[in-house]
Amino acid sequence: MVITIDGPSGVGKTVVAWRVATVLGFDLLDTGAMYRAIGLAALRRQSNLDDPKELLYVARHAHISFDWTQRPPVLILGGEVVEKMLRTPECSDAASKVAVVEDVRKLLVDQQRAIARERGDVVSEGRDQGSVVFPEALLKIFLKADLDIRVDRRLSQLRRAGVTLDRVTLRRQMAERDKRDEEREVAPLKPTPDARIVDSTHLTEDHVVDTIVRAARERLPITSHPTSEPH
């Protein structure tokens, strides 16, 4: 059973999806981390990020997996835990360029569907989960927020990770990524007609999580026992 949570960069999808998955007893599938991992691999190889063939080569030779024993699951790239390296602005920018390559997307979509089949009940977050990867998902959420709010949230996240970046630069990078994500020909970022749109601009994280959990319990035949969130 799949719940999808889509939305732009910095909207808080990963944290919200993890909390929702925890409450419902589902696994979290962080698909954005998969694109970031390809971006990281490309940066390490000093690949041309504007060359689709080169990025496809990187994607085909990148060995991506998740350690499902960790809560939340952590991404492993070529046997190395790279979770902390995936959230830098450089990696975000590289991931956005990777994401416009149609053949790379097809490759990762196949992997994401295989993971969902293997894991069973998942909350899958990203940018095209409800529209492309899991169009038959019984609950689709599109999470959005004003750009300036998203910039502030991402700045706080980066500071907690020890990364320093000025607000003007980050806002420009996020606006550029929004534009690429929304205007790309393959799987553009947009809500599906059957998605529930949640605007978190003026909502607390707790409110967003509660809204999605209530919607899940109303619409899905959830039989698993809900779990308490980790402290």
Secondary structure as UniProt FT lines:
FT   STRAND          2..6
FT   TURN            9..10
FT   HELIX           13..24
FT   STRAND          27..30
FT   HELIX           31..44
FT   TURN            45..46
FT   TURN            49..50
FT   HELIX           52..61
FT   STRAND          64..67
FT   TURN            68..69
FT   STRAND          74..77
FT   TURN            78..79
FT   STRAND          80..81
FT   HELIX           83..87
FT   HELIX           89..98
FT   TURN            99..100
FT   HELIX           102..119
FT   STRAND          122..126
FT   HELIX           129..133
FT   TURN            135..136
FT   STRAND          139..144
FT   HELIX           147..160
FT   TURN            161..162
FT   HELIX           167..183
FT   TURN            193..194
FT   STRAND          196..199
FT   TURN            201..202
FT   HELIX           205..219
//
